[in-house]
Amino acid sequence: MDARAILARLRRREVPEEAELRWFAQGLADHGVSDAQAGAFAMAVCMGDLGAAGRTALTLAMRDSGEVLQWDLDGPVVDKHSTGGVGDCVSLILAPALAECGAYVPMISGRGLGHTGGTLDKLEAIPGLSTAVPHDLLPALVQKAGCVIAGASARIAPADKRLYAVRDVTGTVESLDLITASILSKKLAEAPDALVLDVKVGSGAFMKTMEEARALARALSDTSNAAGCKTTALITDMSQPLAPALGNAVEIDAVMQVLTGQATGPLAALTAELGGQVLADAGLAEDAAAGAAKVAAVIADGRAAERFGRMIAAQGGPLGFVEDWARFLPEATVMHEVTAREAGHVTAIDGEALGLAVVDLGGGRQVESDVVDPAVGLSNVIRLGDRVEKGTPLAMIHAAREDAARRAEAAVRAAITLGDAPAPPPDLIRERLGG
């Protein structure tokens, strides 16, 4: 085959054959395709439409450009993917909870880039913990601990790594076909029996409108189901941070508060909803409601916390973390409380602005080479609909320097809107698709 012929077909708005997409994906992986040809491919796909069948073919071609994990386990393999939001640390609670419910969870996760945090960065706020699990050891570690949260090795969907880098510099990141193939090529390389997708919508998400979120949710769920993985997508609210904390160590603290029964709220509720859906799809619960009850139960009785501790230890983290997590987490040198200057109700929260404030504090990346400070961030963030008086705390800033704390204070004030009338937050779950 020839890259130029495939590119010519795309230029004519024709969808390449499955064999052609497989050839091109392998060329991305082994550099048989040049950077110029990769960029032309990304632009042609971005400006056209592969359709459902072409999208599925590209996804599977990119998955098969590397290794697909194989399992010999006594329960189903499941996973969850979120499209990204602020204060979204569901994965850290969900993985051990699902393991306690009889599933195995090889969660291949990513790092933060832009205004959203990365699961790997949050975990690495725990001293000694490594998310760089060697590819050959992943199955054994999953069998031992029941769940592992790790980064993708170079052997998982290498075509995606190459194409993603090209998309970043060619203005083709926002193609629905390419987003779908990128996300699912890595997730399907885990060979899951069931997958639940958390597609965020709102001020703290990449998708700001329901129309955008619905299109992505449908593309992801339809493609994953067509590829043979039972998949349901939930469109969930991100009009405010999911947890009342944004950052790495502060989100681990929020996770531990849920796992140890010290906190409830949207974070715990969404964890149960997502977990219930994937348990039902994997055959471990009669329906999503029964599955959600099972997830809530293993969190409430401490079994999920104990499993989380086992996972932490298996990945090199400290023994006894669950029992005394505050002792292990890094602390910021500057703590600064932001208080309301007037009374009112919280009517809007710009989650993206809060996320970017955390990046400015050093808690995230503007480019992939940036070093993350795990201690900085925001905690005790006010919630939508709350009534505040003058002097009521809006958030606590965790900073490395006073000047950074002052910049963050200005950003927090600008991101939180107060009004006279209360505005209840939208429903946590907007829609379910697929399954």
Secondary structure as the mmCIF struct_conf table of DSSP 4:
data_model
#
loop_
_struct_conf.conf_type_id
_struct_conf.id
_struct_conf.beg_label_comp_id
_struct_conf.beg_label_asym_id
_struct_conf.beg_label_seq_id
_struct_conf.end_label_comp_id
_struct_conf.end_label_asym_id
_struct_conf.end_label_seq_id
HELX_RH_AL_P HELX_RH_AL_P1 ALA A 3 ARG A 11
TURN_TY1_P TURN_TY1_P1 ARG A 12 ARG A 13
HELX_LH_PP_P HELX_LH_PP_P1 GLU A 14 GLU A 17
HELX_RH_AL_P HELX_RH_AL_P2 GLU A 18 ASP A 30
TURN_TY1_P TURN_TY1_P2 HIS A 31 HIS A 31
BEND BEND1 VAL A 33 VAL A 33
HELX_RH_AL_P HELX_RH_AL_P3 ASP A 35 MET A 47
BEND BEND2 GLY A 48 GLY A 48
HELX_RH_AL_P HELX_RH_AL_P4 GLY A 51 ARG A 63
TURN_TY1_P TURN_TY1_P3 ASP A 64 SER A 65
BEND BEND3 GLY A 66 GLY A 66
BEND BEND4 ASP A 74 GLY A 75
STRN STRN1 VAL A 77 VAL A 77
STRN STRN2 VAL A 78 SER A 82
TURN_TY1_P TURN_TY1_P4 VAL A 86 GLY A 87
HELX_RH_AL_P HELX_RH_AL_P5 VAL A 90 GLU A 100
TURN_TY1_P TURN_TY1_P5 CYS A 101 GLY A 102
STRN STRN3 TYR A 104 TYR A 104
STRN STRN4 VAL A 105 SER A 109
STRN STRN5 LEU A 113 LEU A 113
TURN_TY1_P TURN_TY1_P6 GLY A 114 HIS A 115
STRN STRN6 THR A 116 THR A 116
HELX_RH_AL_P HELX_RH_AL_P6 THR A 119 LEU A 123
TURN_TY1_P TURN_TY1_P7 GLU A 124 ALA A 125
BEND BEND5 ILE A 126 ILE A 126
TURN_TY1_P TURN_TY1_P8 PRO A 127 GLY A 128
HELX_RH_3T_P HELX_RH_3T_P1 HIS A 135 LEU A 137
HELX_RH_AL_P HELX_RH_AL_P7 LEU A 138 ALA A 145
BEND BEND6 GLY A 146 GLY A 146
STRN STRN7 CYS A 147 GLY A 151
HELX_LH_PP_P HELX_LH_PP_P2 ALA A 152 SER A 153
TURN_TY1_P TURN_TY1_P9 ALA A 154 ARG A 155
BEND BEND7 ILE A 156 ILE A 156
HELX_RH_AL_P HELX_RH_AL_P8 PRO A 158 THR A 170
TURN_TY1_P TURN_TY1_P10 GLY A 171 GLY A 171
TURN_TY1_P TURN_TY1_P11 VAL A 173 GLU A 174
HELX_RH_AL_P HELX_RH_AL_P9 LEU A 176 LEU A 188
TURN_TY1_P TURN_TY1_P12 ALA A 189 GLU A 190
BEND BEND8 ASP A 193 ASP A 193
STRN STRN8 ALA A 194 VAL A 201
BEND BEND9 GLY A 202 GLY A 202
TURN_TY1_P TURN_TY1_P13 SER A 203 GLY A 204
BEND BEND10 ALA A 205 PHE A 206
BEND BEND11 THR A 209 THR A 209
HELX_RH_AL_P HELX_RH_AL_P10 MET A 210 ALA A 226
TURN_TY1_P TURN_TY1_P14 ALA A 227 GLY A 228
STRN STRN9 LYS A 230 ASP A 237
BEND BEND12 SER A 239 GLN A 240
BEND BEND13 LEU A 242 PRO A 244
STRN STRN10 LEU A 246 GLY A 247
BEND BEND14 ASN A 248 ASN A 248
HELX_RH_AL_P HELX_RH_AL_P11 ALA A 249 LEU A 259
TURN_TY1_P TURN_TY1_P15 THR A 260 GLY A 261
BEND BEND15 GLN A 262 GLN A 262
BEND BEND16 GLY A 265 GLY A 265
HELX_RH_AL_P HELX_RH_AL_P12 PRO A 266 ASP A 281
TURN_TY1_P TURN_TY1_P16 ALA A 282 GLY A 283
BEND BEND17 LEU A 284 ASP A 287
HELX_RH_AL_P HELX_RH_AL_P13 ALA A 288 ALA A 300
TURN_TY1_P TURN_TY1_P17 ASP A 301 ASP A 301
BEND BEND18 GLY A 302 GLY A 302
HELX_RH_AL_P HELX_RH_AL_P14 ARG A 303 ALA A 314
TURN_TY1_P TURN_TY1_P18 GLN A 315 GLY A 316
TURN_TY1_P TURN_TY1_P19 LEU A 319 PHE A 321
HELX_RH_3T_P HELX_RH_3T_P2 VAL A 322 ASP A 324
HELX_RH_AL_P HELX_RH_AL_P15 TRP A 325 PHE A 328
BEND BEND19 LEU A 329 LEU A 329
BEND BEND20 THR A 333 THR A 333
STRN STRN11 VAL A 334 THR A 339
BEND BEND21 ARG A 341 GLU A 342
STRN STRN12 GLY A 344 ILE A 349
HELX_RH_AL_P HELX_RH_AL_P16 GLY A 351 VAL A 358
HELX_RH_PI_P HELX_RH_PI_P1 VAL A 359 GLY A 363
BEND BEND22 GLY A 364 GLY A 364
BEND BEND23 GLN A 366 VAL A 367
TURN_TY1_P TURN_TY1_P20 GLU A 368 SER A 369
HELX_LH_PP_P HELX_LH_PP_P3 ASP A 370 VAL A 372
TURN_TY1_P TURN_TY1_P21 PRO A 374 ALA A 375
STRN STRN13 GLY A 377 SER A 379
BEND BEND24 ASN A 380 ASN A 380
TURN_TY1_P TURN_TY1_P22 LEU A 384 GLY A 385
STRN STRN14 ARG A 387 VAL A 388
TURN_TY1_P TURN_TY1_P23 LYS A 390 GLY A 391
STRN STRN15 PRO A 393 ALA A 399
BEND BEND25 ALA A 400 ARG A 401
HELX_RH_AL_P HELX_RH_AL_P17 GLU A 402 ALA A 415
STRN STRN16 ILE A 416 GLY A 419
BEND BEND26 ASP A 420 ALA A 421
HELX_LH_PP_P HELX_LH_PP_P4 PRO A 424 ASP A 427
BEND BEND27 LEU A 428 LEU A 428
STRN STRN17 ILE A 429 GLY A 434
#
